Amino acid sequence: MRKRVYYHHIAGHSIERLGALSDGIFAVAMTLLVLDVHVPAGEALHSLARVQALWAAGSLVPDQALWSALGGLAPNVLAYLLSFLTLGMFWVGHQTQLSHFKRSNRYLTWIHLAFLFGVSLMPFSTGLLAAFITFRVALVLYWLNLLFLGFTLIASWRYAERAGLVNEETTDDLRHALQRRIVIAQTLYAIAVAFCVINTYVSITILVLLQLNSAIAPRIFPLDRF
């Protein structure tokens, strides 16, 4: 008697295809971030006549006008730097997880698709933060995007453990380290965002420093030693 095969038993088993999809979505999201960093053409054209008049009168150096225009991009550049580092950190975390899975299944694949949905939202939440960088609501919505990414990433790992999808050679210490790093990072993100009661720039600066520490100087504040 032939055993009946159900589609959900065979769907979404390829870790390689899941990794390829995630690489593509991360690449697109990280590229889209930079589109918000541009000189506002409308404002430049509007002030061109005034700049030329001041220059002709000897009261303005052309380079000063350029520096002034570049200074106006500071919120966009700050938000871009923060989000590029953040997506880089989440990409590393995502790839680390995939490297410790022996295979996937339909449910794990959909958890990761939810994670990638959060990744695809990053350009929007970054653009919102850059446009309203002094607004606490914009910062909180940005943090909710980070919280969603962390939640789905740890949900992925815990499901994989319950479903027996983790490689047998993965030690208990490594399992705990992977989860602990996510929890600690999300806790620090929440603390950083809480500083928005003082000023949103304080929160954003702390977030940038946290990501820089994780990326290039983990010995200063090693998140995986708690």
N, C-alpha and C positions, 0 to 999 in steps of 0.2 A: 504494500500500500504506500503510495507516494505521500510524503509529508508536505503539507501545504506551506508555501513560503509567503511571508507577509512583507510588503514593501518596506515598512519601517524597520524591519530586521536587517535590511541590506543597504539602506540609504545612508549617505553621509559618513562613510567609514574612512575616507581618505584624509589623513593628516596633511599630506603634501598639498592637496588641492586647497584645503582650508588655509594653509600657510601662504600659498600663492595669492589667494583672494585677499587675505589680510595685508600682504605686502603692497598690493595694488591700491587698496583703499587708503592705507596709511600714506602712500606716496602722493596720491591725489589730494588728500586732506592737508598734508604738510605743504604742498605746493599752493593750494588755494589760500592758505593763510597770508601769503605775501601780497595778494591782490589788494588788500586794504592799505598797503604801504605805498602811497602814491601822492604826488603833489597835486592838490586840488586845482585843476585847470581853470575852472570858473573864477576862483579868487585871484589866480595869477593874472588872468586877462583883465580883470576888473581893476587891479592895482598897477597894471603896466604903465598907463599914462602918468599916474602920480609918481611912480618910481623914476621914470624918465625925466619928469620935470624937476624932481629933487636932485637928480644926478646932474642935470644941466646947470642947476643953480649952485652946484658944488657942496650941497648939504647932505649928500648921501653917497656912500661908496657902494657900487653894485654888489660886492660880496656880502655886505651887510644885509641886503635885501634877500639874498639867497639863504644866508644863515637863518634869517627870520622865518623864511618859508620852511626850512628844514626843521626848525624848532617846533613848528606847528604839527609836525609828524610824530612828535615824541610819544603821545598816547598809543598811536598805531604801532610804532616800533616796539614799545614796551609790551603790548599785548601779543605781538607777533613772536617776540623772544620767549615770553612765558609759554605760549602754546606750542611753539616748535620744540622746546625742551620737554614739555609735558607729553606731547605725542611721542617724542623719542623715548622717554622713559616707559611709557605704556607699550610701545612696540617691543622694547627689550623684554618687558615682563611677559607679554603675550608670546613671543618667540621662545622664551625660557619654558613656559608651560608646555607649548607644543612639543618641545624637544624631549619632554619627559612623559609623553603619552605614547603608548604602543599602538593605539589606533583610536578612532573616533566612533561615534554612532550618531543616529539622527538627532537625539536630544542634546548631546554635547555640541553638535554642529550648530543647532539653533541658538544655544546659549552664546556661542561665539559670534553668530550673526547679530545677536542683540548687542554684544560688545562692539562690533564693527559699526552698528547703527549709531552708537554713542560717539565713535570716532568720527563718523561722517557729520555729526552735529558740531564738531569743534570749530570749523570755520565760521559758522553762524554765531556761536556763543562768543568767539573771539572778536568778531566784527561788532557785536553788540557791546562788548566790554570796551573796545577801542572808541566807539562812538559816544558812550556814556560812562567814561572811566571814573567819574566822580560820583556816580549813582550806585548806592548800595544794592539796589535790586539787580542791576546788571552783573555785579560781582557775585551775588548769591546765585543767580542763574548759571553763571560760569562754574561756580563751585558744584552745583547740582549735576552739571555735566561730568565733572571729575568724579563725583560720588557715584554716579551711575556706572562709569567705566570701572572703578574699583570694585563695586558690588558685583558686576557681571564677571569680572576676572576671578574673584574669589569664589563665586558661585560655580564657575567652570571647574575650578580645581576640586572643590568639595564633591561635586557631582561625579567627576572622573574617579575620585577615590572610592566612592560608594559603588560605582558601576564596574570597578576593576579594570579601568582603562589606563592606569598609571603603570609605567615600566616597573618590573619586579626589582631591578637594581636600585631604584630610588629609595634612599634610606629615610628613616623617620625624621632624622635631623634635617634633611633637605626638605622634606614635606612641610615641617613646621616652619622652616626658614622662609619658604616661598609664601606661606600664608601670613606669617608675622610681618614680613616686609610690607605687604599690601595694607594690613590693618594699621600699622604704625604710620605709614605714609598718609593714609586717609585721615587719621587722627590729627596729624600735623597740619594737613590742609585745612581741616575744620578750625583748628586753633588760629591759623594764619588769617582765615576769612573773618574770624571773630574780631580781629583788630580793625575791621572796617568801621566799628563804632567810633574809632579815633579818626581814621582817614583811609579811604580806599587805596591810596598809594602805598600806605604802610603794609596793608595786606598783600598787595601785588608784589611789593619788594621782597617780603618774606617768602612768598611762593616761588619767586625767581631764585632766591638764594637756596631754598630747599632743593629745587631741581638741579641747580648748578652743583650743589654738594653731592647729590646722588650720582650725577653724571661724571664729574671730573675730580672730586675730592672726597671720596667716601670715608677716608680715615679721619676727617675732621669731626664728622657726626655720623658714625656708622649705624644706619637704620637696622641692620640685621644682627646687632649685638644686644638688643633689648630682650 
